[in-house]
Amino acid sequence: MTSPSHDTRNDAESLKQRLGPHHAPVGIYERIKSLPFGGRLHCNVDEIEAGSWQEIVIDYEVGASGIADGAWFKLTFKFYSDWALFQTTDPAAANYISAEYCAAPLLPGQTPATVQALSVRFDQKGHERPFQKAVIVDVVDGYLNAGDHIVVRLGDRRCGGPGTRVQTFVEDGFRFRAYVDPLGTSRFVAVPGDLGIKVVVGKPERVSLQGPRFAKPGVSTRWRITLQDRWGNPCHVKDGRACIAVYRGDDLVQSNLLPWPASGWASVGVEDLQLPAGEYRIDVHAESRPDIAPSRAWLSVAADHPAPRALYADLHVHAHDTVGTNSPAYNATYARDIGGIDVLGYTANDFQITDDNWQLGLQAVEAVNEPGKFVAYPVQEWCGSSTAGGDHNVVFLGDTKPDFPYNARGEHNRTLLWNEDMRSHAVELGRWPVEELWGAYVAEAETHLVMPHVGGRRYIPDWHHPELERLVEIASSWGHFGWLYHDVISRGYRIGVAASGDEHRGRPGGGAPGVQVFGVRGGLTGVIADTLDRVSVGRALRARRTWATTGEHSAAFLSCGGHLQGDEFSHEGPARLQYRFLGDAGWDEVLICDHTGPIWRRNLHAECGYSERRIRLRWGGSRIRDRYRWAAWRGRLSVLGATLLRFGSHGFEHAEEACWREGLTDIVFHSDTYGDADSIELEVSDLKHLRLIVDVTIDGYVKVGDPRQRNPFVHAPSVHWEVAGADLLRDGELRLELGGTELFVALERLTDQPLPREVSGEFTVDATNAPFGHRPVYVHGRQRDDSKVWTSAQFIRFVG
């Protein structure tokens, strides 16, 4: 029997004839049949500038289903977006959202809907991944008719508010997806047709310059120059030129004018810069554009560098096929041409990637992999929860087809299969727990690199496989995790360091920070390899010949005799190790560490000579080790007993972190830290008689409710600290430990002298093994702007 809904004769007139006498509002049948069951969406914009302030009006027309009393409507978008958090308490403030009901005209004989009001709220995890962020509209005391409207205003300006700050990164197809609970059962129907909005770049505000930090004499180096907006997005321009000048000391070595491309990104490359030994300064600016901030980089050219040139890798990059932004090809091109890196890992969340999308990703990887110029690897992200081992990336180092999603026996090597394209809602379990992931690849360990990381589902070092797990990711756009490296080597694991973007915003290669979850710059892995190809780079990665940076093109080396970082070797008697750091902002501190923690420290401010007037307030760390880790600092620094002459900030990642002066004595500041640190540098008239008062609150992640209200970190919700300048004169540094994950506040003396861009030295390690039979030793450096670098450890087994 054919159901009435599929009866082609079931138009209005034929139905009336078949039904005979009956009662129904005139025209109601036609209205209901003209509407999609789940309704439809309209929006007042189709293109917006990244990071701009807007009022977005979204009109939901209720579908044929109507909406039952007590039901919901959700307007969702993807969790990685850093769109400002919405609030519902102050209509005159920023990011206010509202929802209002508009009835459709009643038809003859139709009863009005009984809905009394709409209640709106914002929940950062109000729906399923990837569309987790949700504006939720609750229907209060009544129902809605088909054809009625719910109008949601994001950044409602009608009471004088500035609107809402949209996400800070560009995206070809940002999408709102709506869901409705038509029957009040909390089971949702997708509203057909996502709202697509193009998020575009703003005006140029600075020039970016990326290239290697070191090279041997005569080796070609590659540099990328890019115009970027205030949020770090690459711009487009119609004309103009980039000016590049190379200096050795004060002597101009060479210069060039490079026209911006006629189309596409305003990015140009210098492909073959070859120089003799020396230190070089490379300056770039946009010709005839003093409003655009210039950029500077440094290049150390020396015969004793451990590789022909520095190589930089971002082995953890997501595209739009698994909660990233834009296509795999877009991300690969961005990494090569904007990030100026050498090695890319195209990464797919294994539970979410479809078979077809994985094949498209592999095609993109092969298209950009070009030995000698750019290396690309496919990467599986095994997404196990922490109880099963936590997140691990599998980098497929070989040229053969990866055993993913399926091996030769047809078994799938995913964590599990559970994505929005599945027809079934049941979980199809694959490799779980992490021992089964190892089992999938251990037979060919030499062509695989398993890399545990923190990110979201935090890696737990109770698990470790020495042949597969050769590197651990200790920095990414999620934060800085130096504590994790200490954890793994203190257990006796012979594992090296890596840093990656874990990029979800289409800006791989040490990309610019956003706000909220991905609040710091993406990390980079430095690689010591002889040639730029899959085999050589893969061999170096598995040999732990790496250093990790927090996104900068800095470098660090550690050696002992003929051994480099990552090596394990036997040694008789005390070991003398050499280290070298290459940076750009000036090195603050160098630490020598082993399995017990720091064993030796250099304070470069003290070495250069303390100033009698310059000091610094520094704060940092994170609340917890898991996903929503950041600490939201809101503070005030009062300077008493001396005149505040000057101040400035360092380490602030973006325009929404700030400090400013209030009155004669106070500096107010707010910033978020994710394991990183921020600081305010001060110059005062009299340090001896100075009194400093620091008042700080520490808040955290707001899942539901008004983000403007406090969500205090319970272990240290507020800090009040009074310090005398005389104590700083005596001790040089004062510090409060605040719990959480390395939360701290510090007051420190600074030097008047320029901090060194290059630092090197030697130190001796006693011939003492740890209880596990060897002694791991590595070096860690921090620059004035809080950029950091770690070397992989040397694993020394003392004998004799």
NUKOL-50554 format. One record per residue (C-alpha): residue number from 1; residue in one letter; x, y, z. Coordinates in steps of 0.5 Angstrom, whole numbers, always signed. Each point is the difference from the previous one (the first is absolute). Layout:
BEGIN
   pos   code      px      py      pz
   NUM      A       X       Y       Z
...
END
This chain:
BEGIN
   pos   code      px      py      pz
     1      M      +0      +0      +0
     2      T      +3      +7      -2
     3      S      +0      +5      +6
     4      P      -4      +6      -1
     5      S      +6      +4      +1
     6      H      +3      -3      -7
     7      D      -7      +0      -3
     8      T      +1      +4      -7
     9      R      -7      +2      +0
    10      N      +0      +3      +7
    11      D      +0      +7      -2
    12      A      -5      +5      +4
    13      E      -6      +0      -5
    14      S      +0      -8      -1
    15      L      +1      -1      +7
    16      K      -6      +5      +2
    17      Q      -4      -4      -5
    18      R      +2      -7      +3
    19      L      -1      +2      +7
    20      G      -7      +3      -1
    21      P      -3      +5      +6
    22      H      +6      +2      +5
    23      H      +2      +6      +4
    24      A      +7      +3      -1
    25      P      +3      +7      +0
    26      V      +0      +2      -7
    27      G      +7      +0      -4
    28      I      +3      -4      +6
    29      Y      +1      -6      -4
    30      E      +4      +4      -6
    31      R      +4      +3      +5
    32      I      +2      -6      +4
    33      K      +2      -4      -7
    34      S      +4      +6      -2
    35      L      +5      +0      +5
    36      P      +5      -5      +2
    37      F      -1      -4      +6
    38      G      +6      +3      +4
    39      G      -1      +7      -3
    40      R      +5      +5      -3
    41      L      +5      +5      +1
    42      H      +1      +7      -2
    43      C      +6      +5      +2
    44      N      +2      +7      -1
    45      V      +7      -1      -2
    46      D      +4      -5      -5
    47      E      +7      +3      +1
    48      I      +3      +3      +6
    49      E      +7      +2      +2
    50      A      +4      -4      +5
    51      G      +0      +3      +7
    52      S      -4      +5      -2
    53      W      -7      +3      +4
    54      Q      -6      -2      -3
    55      E      -8      -1      +1
    56      I      -2      -7      -3
    57      V      -7      -1      +0
    58      I      -3      -7      -2
    59      D      -7      -1      -1
    60      Y      -2      -7      +1
    61      E      -7      -1      -3
    62      V      -4      -6      +3
    63      G      -1      -6      -4
    64      A      -6      -4      -2
    65      S      +2      -4      +7
    66      G      -2      +6      +4
    67      I      +4      +0      +7
    68      A      -4      -3      +6
    69      D      +0      +3      +7
    70      G      +6      -1      +4
    71      A      +4      -1      -6
    72      W      +7      +3      -2
    73      F      +3      +3      -6
    74      K      +8      +0      -1
    75      L      +4      +4      -4
    76      T      +7      -3      +0
    77      F      +7      +1      -3
    78      K      +7      -4      +0
    79      F      +4      +0      +7
    80      Y      +6      +2      -3
    81      S      -3      +7      -2
    82      D      +3      +6      +5
    83      W      -6      +4      -1
    84      A      -1      +4      +6
    85      L      -4      -3      +6
    86      F      -7      +2      +0
    87      Q      -4      +3      +6
    88      T      -7      +1      +1
    89      T      +0      +5      +6
    90      D      +2      +7      -2
    91      P      -4      +2      -6
    92      A      +5      +6      -1
    93      A      +6      -4      +1
    94      A      +4      -4      -6
    95      N      -2      -6      -2
    96      Y      -7      +0      +2
    97      I      -5      -5      -3
    98      S      -7      +0      +0
    99      A      -6      -4      -3
   100      E      -7      +2      -2
   101      Y      -6      -3      -2
   102      C      -4      +3      -6
   103      A      -6      -3      -2
   104      A      -2      -2      -7
   105      P      -7      +3      -3
   106      L      -5      -4      +3
   107      L      -5      -3      -5
   108      P      -7      +0      +0
   109      G      -2      -5      +6
   110      Q      +7      -1      +2
   111      T      +1      +1      +8
   112      P      +6      +4      +2
   113      A      +6      -4      +3
   114      T      +1      +0      +7
   115      V      +7      +1      +1
   116      Q      +1      +5      +6
   117      A      +7      +2      -1
   118      L      +7      -2      -3
   119      S      +6      -2      +5
   120      V      +7      +1      -3
   121      R      +6      -3      +3
   122      F      +7      -2      -3
   123      D      +4      -6      +1
   124      Q      +7      -2      -2
   125      K      -2      -7      +0
   126      G      -7      +0      -2
   127      H      +0      -5      -6
   128      E      +4      -5      -3
   129      R      +7      +1      -3
   130      P      +2      +3      -4
   131      F      -6      +5      +1
   132      Q      +1      +0      +7
   133      K      -1      +8      +2
   134      A      -8      +1      +0
   135      V      -4      +6      +1
   136      I      -6      -4      +3
   137      V      -7      +3      +0
   138      D      -5      -3      +5
   139      V      -8      +1      -2
   140      V      -3      +2      +6
   141      D      -8      -2      +2
   142      G      -3      -1      -7
   143      Y      +1      -3      -7
   144      L      +2      +4      -7
   145      N      -4      -1      -6
   146      A      +3      -2      -7
   147      G      +3      +6      -3
   148      D      +1      +4      +6
   149      H      +7      +3      +1
   150      I      +5      +0      +5
   151      V      +5      +6      -1
   152      V      +7      -1      +3
   153      R      +5      +6      +1
   154      L      +7      -1      +1
   155      G      +3      +6      +3
   156      D      -7      +4      +0
   157      R      +2      +7      +0
   158      R      -7      +3      +1
   159      C      +1      +2      +7
   160      G      +7      +3      -2
   161      G      +5      -5      +0
   162      P      +6      -1      -4
   163      G      -3      -7      -3
   164      T      +4      -6      +0
   165      R      +8      -1      -2
   166      V      +0      -6      -5
   167      Q      +5      -5      -1
   168      T      +7      +2      -1
   169      F      +2      -4      -6
   170      V      -2      -1      -7
   171      E      -5      -5      -2
   172      D      -3      -2      -7
   173      G      -6      -3      +3
   174      F      -1      +2      +7
   175      R      -7      -4      +1
   176      F      -6      +1      +5
   177      R      -4      -6      +1
   178      A      -6      +0      +3
   179      Y      -4      -6      +4
   180      V      -7      +0      +2
   181      D      -4      -4      +5
   182      P      -7      +0      -3
   183      L      -3      -5      +5
   184      G      +3      +2      +6
   185      T      +3      -6      +1
   186      S      +7      +2      +0
   187      R      +2      -4      -6
   188      F      +2      +5      -6
   189      V      -1      +1      -7
   190      A      +5      +4      -4
   191      V      -3      +6      -4
   192      P      +2      -1      -7
   193      G      +5      +4      -3
   194      D      +6      +3      +4
   195      L      +1      +8      +0
   196      G      +6      +1      -3
   197      I      +4      +6      +1
   198      K      +7      +2      -3
   199      V      +5      +3      +5
   200      V      +5      +4      -3
   201      V      +6      +3      +1
   202      G      +1      +7      +3
   203      K      +5      +6      -2
   204      P      +7      -1      +0
   205      E      +3      +2      +6
   206      R      +7      -4      +1
   207      V      +5      -3      -5
   208      S      +2      -7      +2
   209      L      +7      -3      -1
   210      Q      +1      -8      +1
   211      G      +7      -4      -2
   212      P      +5      -4      +3
   213      R      +4      +2      +6
   214      F      +6      -3      -2
   215      A      +4      -3      -6
   216      K      +7      -2      -2
   217      P      +4      +5      -5
   218      G      -2      +0      -7
   219      V      -7      -4      +2
   220      S      -6      +2      -4
   221      T      -5      +3      +5
   222      R      -8      +1      -1
   223      W      -3      +6      +3
   224      R      -8      +2      -1
   225      I      -2      +7      +1
   226      T      -8      +1      +1
   227      L      -5      +6      +2
   228      Q      -4      -2      +5
   229      D      -6      +4      +4
   230      R      +0      +1      +7
   231      W      -2      -7      +2
   232      G      +5      -3      -4
   233      N      -4      -2      -7
   234      P      +4      +1      -6
   235      C      -3      +6      -4
   236      H      -1      +1      -8
   237      V      +2      +6      -3
   238      K      +0      +3      -7
   239      D      +6      +3      -1
   240      G      +7      +2      +4
   241      R      +6      -3      +2
   242      A      +4      -3      +6
   243      C      +7      +2      +1
   244      I      +5      -5      +3
   245      A      +7      +2      +2
   246      V      +5      -4      +3
   247      Y      +5      +3      +5
   248      R      +7      -3      +3
   249      G      +1      +5      +6
   250      D      -2      +7      -3
   251      D      +3      -2      -7
   252      L      -6      -1      -5
   253      V      +2      -7      -4
   254      Q      -6      +0      -5
   255      S      -7      +3      -1
   256      N      -6      -1      -4
   257      L      -7      +2      -2
   258      L      -5      -6      -1
   259      P      -7      +2      -3
   260      W      -6      -3      +4
   261      P      -3      -5      -5
   262      A      -6      +2      -4
   263      S      -5      -5      +3
   264      G      +0      -4      +6
   265      W      +4      +1      +7
   266      A      +4      +6      +0
   267      S      +6      -4      +1
   268      V      +7      -1      -3
   269      G      +6      -4      +0
   270      V      +7      +0      +0
   271      E      +2      -7      -2
   272      D      +8      +0      +0
   273      L      +3      +5      +5
   274      Q      +7      -3      +1
   275      L      +5      +4      +4
   276      P      +7      -1      +3
   277      A      +2      -1      +7
   278      G      -3      +5      +5
   279      E      -6      +3      +4
   280      Y      -5      +3      -5
   281      R      -6      +5      +2
   282      I      -6      -1      -5
   283      D      -5      +6      -1
   284      V      -6      +1      -4
   285      H      -5      +5      -1
   286      A      -6      +2      -4
   287      E      +2      +5      -5
   288      S      -3      +7      +1
   289      R      -4      -3      +5
   290      P      +2      +3      +7
   291      D      -7      -2      +3
   292      I      +2      -8      +0
   293      A      +5      -2      +5
   294      P      +7      -3      -3
   295      S      +3      -6      +2
   296      R      +7      -3      +2
   297      A      +3      -7      +0
   298      W      +7      -2      +2
   299      L      +5      -5      -4
   300      S      +6      -4      +3
   301      V      +4      -2      -5
   302      A      +6      -5      +2
   303      A      +4      -6      -2
   304      D      -1      -4      +7
   305      H      -8      +0      +0
   306      P      -2      -7      +0
   307      A      -4      +0      -6
   308      P      +0      +4      -7
   309      R      -6      +4      +3
   310      A      -5      +0      +5
   311      L      -7      -4      -2
   312      Y      -6      +2      +3
   313      A      -6      -5      +1
   314      D      -7      +0      +1
   315      L      -3      -7      +1
   316      H      -7      +1      +3
   317      V      -4      +4      -5
   318      H      -8      -1      -1
   319      A      -4      +2      -6
   320      H      -7      +1      -1
   321      D      -1      -8      +0
   322      T      +1      +0      +7
   323      V      -2      +6      +4
   324      G      +5      +4      -4
   325      T      +0      +6      -4
   326      N      +0      +0      -8
   327      S      +3      -6      -4
   328      P      +6      -4      +1
   329      A      +3      +3      -6
   330      Y      -2      +7      +3
   331      N      +4      -2      +6
   332      A      +6      -3      -3
   333      T      +1      +6      -5
   334      Y      -1      +5      +6
   335      A      +5      -4      +4
   336      R      +5      +1      -6
   337      D      -1      +7      -2
   338      I      -2      +4      +6
   339      G      +3      -4      +6
   340      G      +6      -1      -4
   341      I      +1      -7      +3
   342      D      +3      -7      -3
   343      V      -4      -6      +2
   344      L      -7      +0      +1
   345      G      -5      -6      +3
   346      Y      -7      +0      -2
   347      T      -4      -3      +5
   348      A      -6      -3      +1
   349      N      -4      -2      +6
   350      D      -1      -7      -1
   351      F      -7      -1      +3
   352      Q      -3      +6      -5
   353      I      +4      -1      -6
   354      T      -4      -3      -6
   355      D      +3      -5      -5
   356      D      -1      +5      -5
   357      N      +3      +6      +3
   358      W      +6      -4      +2
   359      Q      +1      -2      -7
   360      L      -1      +7      -2
   361      G      +5      +2      +6
   362      L      +5      -5      -3
   363      Q      +0      +3      -7
   364      A      +1      +7      +3
   365      V      +6      -2      +4
   366      E      +3      -3      -6
   367      A      -1      +6      -4
   368      V      +4      +4      +4
   369      N      +6      -5      +2
   370      E      +6      +2      -4
   371      P      +7      -2      +2
   372      G      +5      +5      +1
   373      K      -6      +6      +1
   374      F      -6      -3      +4
   375      V      -1      -6      +4
   376      A      -7      -2      +2
   377      Y      -3      -7      +4
   378      P      -7      -2      +1
   379      V      -1      -1      +8
   380      Q      -5      -4      +4
   381      E      -3      +3      +6
   382      W      -2      -5      +5
   383      C      -5      +3      +4
   384      G      +0      -5      +6
   385      S      -3      +3      +7
   386      S      +5      +1      +5
   387      T      -2      -6      +4
   388      A      +2      -4      -6
   389      G      +7      +4      -1
   390      G      -2      +6      -3
   391      D      +1      +4      -7
   392      H      +6      -3      -4
   393      N      +2      +2      -7
   394      V      +2      -5      -5
   395      V      +5      +3      -6
   396      F      +0      -5      -6
   397      L      +8      +2      -2
   398      G      +0      -5      -6
   399      D      -2      +1      -7
   400      T      -4      -6      +0
   401      K      -8      +0      +1
   402      P      -1      +1      +8
   403      D      -4      -6      +3
   404      F      -6      +5      +2
   405      P      -6      +0      +0
   406      Y      +1      -8      -1
   407      N      +6      -4      +0
   408      A      +1      -6      -5
   409      R      -5      -4      +3
   410      G      -5      +5      +0
   411      E      +0      +1      +7
   412      H      -1      +8      +2
   413      N      +5      +3      +4
   414      R      -4      +6      +3
   415      T      -1      +1      +7
   416      L      -7      -1      -2
   417      L      -5      +2      -5
   418      W      -5      +5      +2
   419      N      -1      +6      -4
   420      E      -6      +5      -3
   421      D      +0      -4      -7
   422      M      -2      -7      +4
   423      R      -6      -3      -1
   424      S      +0      -3      +6
   425      H      +0      +3      +7
   426      A      +4      -6      +3
   427      V      +8      +0      +1
   428      E      +4      -4      -4
   429      L      +6      -2      +4
   430      G      +7      -1      -3
   431      R      +7      +1      +3
   432      W      -2      +1      +8
   433      P      +4      +1      +4
   434      V      +7      +3      -2
   435      E      +3      -7      +0
   436      E      -4      -2      -6
   437      L      +2      +6      -4
   438      W      +7      -2      +2
   439      G      -2      -7      -3
   440      A      -2      +3      -6
   441      Y      +7      +3      -2
   442      V      +5      -3      +4
   443      A      +2      -5      -5
   444      E      +3      +6      -5
   445      A      +2      +4      +6
   446      E      +6      +3      -5
   447      T      -6      +4      -4
   448      H      -4      +2      +5
   449      L      +0      +6      +6
   450      V      -5      -1      +5
   451      M      +0      +7      +4
   452      P      -4      +1      +6
   453      H      -3      +7      +2
   454      V      -4      +4      +4
   455      G      -5      +4      -4
   456      G      -7      -2      +2
   457      R      +0      -8      +3
   458      R      +7      +1      +4
   459      Y      +5      -5      -1
   460      I      +1      -4      +6
   461      P      +8      -2      +1
   462      D      -2      -7      +3
   463      W      +0      -3      -7
   464      H      +7      +0      -4
   465      H      +2      -4      -6
   466      P      +8      +2      -1
   467      E      +0      -2      -7
   468      L      -6      +3      -3
   469      E      +0      +6      +5
   470      R      +6      +4      -2
   471      L      -3      +7      +1
   472      V      -5      +4      +5
   473      E      -3      +6      -2
   474      I      +1      +5      +6
   475      A      -3      +7      -4
   476      S      -5      +1      -4
   477      S      -6      +5      -1
   478      W      -3      -3      +6
   479      G      +6      +3      +4
   480      H      +7      -2      +3
   481      F      +1      -6      +3
   482      G      +7      -1      +3
   483      W      -2      -3      +6
   484      L      -2      -6      -5
   485      Y      +7      -1      -2
   486      H      +2      +0      +7
   487      D      -5      -5      +2
   488      V      +2      -5      -6
   489      I      +8      +0      +1
   490      S      -1      +0      +8
   491      R      -3      -7      -2
   492      G      +6      -2      -4
   493      Y      -3      +0      -7
   494      R      +5      +1      -5
   495      I      -5      +5      -4
   496      G      +2      +7      -3
   497      V      -4      +6      -1
   498      A      -5      +3      -6
   499      A      -4      +6      +0
   500      S      -6      +1      -5
   501      G      -6      +4      -2
   502      D      -5      -5      +1
   503      E      -3      +5      -4
   504      H      -8      +1      -1
   505      R      +0      +7      -3
   506      G      +3      -1      -7
   507      R      +7      +4      +2
   508      P      +5      -6      +1
   509      G      +8      +1      +1
   510      G      +0      +4      +7
   511      G      -7      +4      -2
   512      A      -2      +6      +4
   513      P      -4      -2      +6
   514      G      -7      +1      +1
   515      V      -4      +1      +6
   516      Q      -4      -5      +4
   517      V      +2      -7      +0
   518      F      +6      +1      -5
   519      G      +3      +6      +3
   520      V      +7      +0      -1
   521      R      +4      -1      -7
   522      G      +1      -7      -3
   523      G      +7      -3      +2
   524      L      +5      -3      -5
   525      T      +5      -6      +0
   526      G      +7      +2      -2
   527      V      +3      -6      -4
   528      I      +8      -1      -1
   529      A      +0      -4      -6
   530      D      +5      +0      -6
   531      T      -5      +0      -6
   532      L      -8      +2      +0
   533      D      -3      -6      -2
   534      R      -5      -5      +3
   535      V      +6      -5      +1
   536      S      +5      +5      +3
   537      V      -5      +4      +4
   538      G      -4      -7      +3
   539      R      +7      -3      +2
   540      A      +2      +7      +4
   541      L      -7      +0      +3
   542      R      +0      -7      +3
   543      A      +8      +1      +2
   544      R      -3      +6      +4
   545      R      +5      +5      -3
   546      T      -5      +5      +1
   547      W      -2      +7      +4
   548      A      -7      +3      +2
   549      T      -2      +7      -1
   550      T      -6      +4      +2
   551      G      -1      +2      -7
   552      E      +6      +4      -1
   553      H      +6      -2      -5
   554      S      +5      +0      +5
   555      A      +5      -6      +1
   556      A      +3      -4      +6
   557      F      +6      -5      +0
   558      L      +3      -5      +5
   559      S      +6      -4      -1
   560      C      +5      -4      +4
   561      G      +6      -2      -4
   562      G      -3      -3      -7
   563      H      -7      -1      +3
   564      L      -6      +5      -1
   565      Q      -6      +1      +3
   566      G      -4      -7      +0
   567      D      +6      -4      +0
   568      E      +0      -6      +5
   569      F      +8      -2      +2
   570      S      +4      -2      +5
   571      H      +5      +4      +4
   572      E      +6      -1      +5
   573      G      +1      +6      +5
   574      P      -4      +7      +0
   575      A      -3      +2      -6
   576      R      +2      +7      -3
   577      L      -6      +2      -5
   578      Q      +0      +6      -4
   579      Y      -7      +4      -2
   580      R      -2      +6      -5
   581      F      -6      +4      +0
   582      L      -2      +4      -6
   583      G      -6      +5      +1
   584      D      -2      +7      -2
   585      A      -3      +3      +6
   586      G      +6      -1      +5
   587      W      +0      -5      +5
   588      D      -2      +1      +7
   589      E      +2      -7      +3
   590      V      +3      -7      -2
   591      L      -1      -6      +4
   592      I      +4      -7      +0
   593      C      -5      -5      +2
   594      D      +0      -8      +2
   595      H      -5      -5      +3
   596      T      +0      +4      +6
   597      G      -2      +7      -3
   598      P      +5      +6      -1
   599      I      +7      -1      +2
   600      W      +3      +6      -2
   601      R      -2      +7      -2
   602      R      +2      +6      -4
   603      N      -3      +7      +2
   604      L      +2      +4      -6
   605      H      -3      +7      +3
   606      A      +5      -1      +6
   607      E      +5      -2      -5
   608      C      -1      +6      -4
   609      G      +0      +4      +7
   610      Y      -7      +2      +3
   611      S      -3      +7      -1
   612      E      -1      +5      +6
   613      R      -7      +2      -3
   614      R      -3      -6      -4
   615      I      -4      -6      +3
   616      R      -5      -4      -3
   617      L      -7      -3      +2
   618      R      +0      -7      -3
   619      W      -6      -5      +1
   620      G      -2      -7      -3
   621      G      -2      -7      +0
   622      S      -6      -4      -1
   623      R      -6      -2      +5
   624      I      +0      -7      -2
   625      R      +4      -5      -5
   626      D      -7      -2      -4
   627      R      -3      +4      -6
   628      Y      -3      +6      +3
   629      R      +6      +2      +4
   630      W      +1      +7      -1
   631      A      +0      +5      +6
   632      A      -3      +7      -1
   633      W      +4      +5      +3
   634      R      -3      +6      +2
   635      G      +4      +5      +4
   636      R      +3      +6      +3
   637      L      +7      +3      +2
   638      S      +1      +6      +4
   639      V      +7      +3      +0
   640      L      +1      +4      +7
   641      G      +6      +4      +2
   642      A      +3      +1      -6
   643      T      -3      +3      -7
   644      L      -2      -4      -6
   645      L      +4      +2      -6
   646      R      -1      -5      -5
   647      F      -4      -7      -1
   648      G      -1      -5      -6
   649      S      -3      -7      +0
   650      H      +4      -6      -3
   651      G      -3      -7      -2
   652      F      -7      +3      -1
   653      E      -3      -5      -6
   654      H      -5      +5      -3
   655      A      -4      +6      +0
   656      E      -5      -2      +6
   657      E      +6      -1      +5
   658      A      +2      +7      +2
   659      C      +3      +4      +6
   660      W      -2      +8      +1
   661      R      +2      +5      +5
   662      E      -6      +3      +5
   663      G      +2      +6      +4
   664      L      +8      +1      +2
   665      T      +1      -6      +3
   666      D      -4      -6      -3
   667      I      +1      -5      -6
   668      V      -6      -4      -1
   669      F      +1      -6      -4
   670      H      -4      -6      -3
   671      S      +3      -6      -4
   672      D      -1      -8      +0
   673      T      +5      -5      +1
   674      Y      +0      -7      -3
   675      G      +7      -2      +3
   676      D      +3      +6      -3
   677      A      +2      +6      +4
   678      D      -2      +8      -1
   679      S      +4      +6      +3
   680      I      +0      +7      +1
   681      E      +7      +4      +0
   682      L      +0      +6      +4
   683      E      +5      +6      +1
   684      V      +0      +3      +7
   685      S      +4      +6      +3
   686      D      +2      -3      +6
   687      L      +0      -8      +1
   688      K      +3      +1      +8
   689      H      -6      +3      +2
   690      L      -5      -3      -4
   691      R      -6      -4      +2
   692      L      -4      -4      -5
   693      I      -7      -3      +2
   694      V      -3      -5      -5
   695      D      -7      -2      +0
   696      V      -2      -6      -5
   697      T      -6      -4      -1
   698      I      +0      -7      -4
   699      D      -6      -2      -3
   700      G      -1      -6      -5
   701      Y      -4      -3      -5
   702      V      -8      +2      -1
   703      K      -4      -6      -3
   704      V      -7      +3      +1
   705      G      -2      +7      +3
   706      D      +3      +7      +0
   707      P      +7      +0      -2
   708      R      +1      +7      +3
   709      Q      -2      -3      +7
   710      R      +6      -3      +4
   711      N      +1      -8      +0
   712      P      +6      +0      +5
   713      F      +6      -5      +0
   714      V      -2      -3      +7
   715      H      +7      -1      +2
   716      A      +2      +7      -1
   717      P      -6      +5      -2
   718      S      +4      +6      +2
   719      V      +7      +2      +2
   720      H      +2      +6      +4
   721      W      +8      +1      +0
   722      E      +4      +6      +3
   723      V      +7      +1      -1
   724      A      +5      +5      +2
   725      G      +5      +2      -6
   726      A      +6      -1      +5
   727      D      -2      -8      +0
   728      L      +1      +0      -7
   729      L      +6      +4      +0
   730      R      +3      -5      +5
   731      D      -3      -7      -3
   732      G      -1      +2      -8
   733      E      -6      -4      +0
   734      L      -6      -2      +4
   735      R      -5      -5      -2
   736      L      -7      -2      +3
   737      E      -2      -7      -2
   738      L      -8      -1      -1
   739      G      -1      -7      -1
   740      G      -4      -3      -6
   741      T      +5      -2      -6
   742      E      +6      +5      +2
   743      L      -4      +6      +1
   744      F      +4      +6      +3
   745      V      +1      +7      +0
   746      A      +7      +3      +1
   747      L      +4      +7      +0
   748      E      +7      +0      -3
   749      R      +5      +5      -1
   750      L      +2      +1      -7
   751      T      +7      +2      -4
   752      D      +1      +7      -4
   753      Q      +4      -4      -5
   754      P      -2      -3      -6
   755      L      -2      -8      +2
   756      P      +4      -4      -5
   757      R      -3      -3      -6
   758      E      +5      -6      +0
   759      V      +2      -4      +7
   760      S      +5      -5      +0
   761      G      +4      -4      +6
   762      E      +3      -6      +3
   763      F      -2      -4      +6
   764      T      +2      -6      +3
   765      V      -5      -6      +3
   766      D      +3      -5      +5
   767      A      +0      -7      -1
   768      T      -6      -2      +3
   769      N      -5      -4      -3
   770      A      -8      +1      +2
   771      P      -3      -7      +3
   772      F      -2      -2      -7
   773      G      +7      -1      -2
   774      H      +2      +7      -4
   775      R      -1      +7      +1
   776      P      -4      +4      -5
   777      V      +3      +8      -1
   778      Y      -4      +5      -4
   779      V      +1      +8      -1
   780      H      -6      +5      +0
   781      G      +0      +7      -1
   782      R      -5      +6      +1
   783      Q      +0      +6      -4
   784      R      -2      +7      +2
   785      D      -7      +0      -3
   786      D      -1      -7      +3
   787      S      +2      -4      -6
   788      K      +3      -7      +2
   789      V      +4      -5      -3
   790      W      +2      -7      +3
   791      T      +5      -5      -3
   792      S      -1      -8      +0
   793      A      +4      -3      +5
   794      Q      +6      -4      +0
   795      F      +0      -6      +3
   796      I      +6      -2      +4
   797      R      +2      -6      +3
   798      F      +6      +1      +4
   799      V      +5      -6      +1
   800      G      +6      -2      +4
END
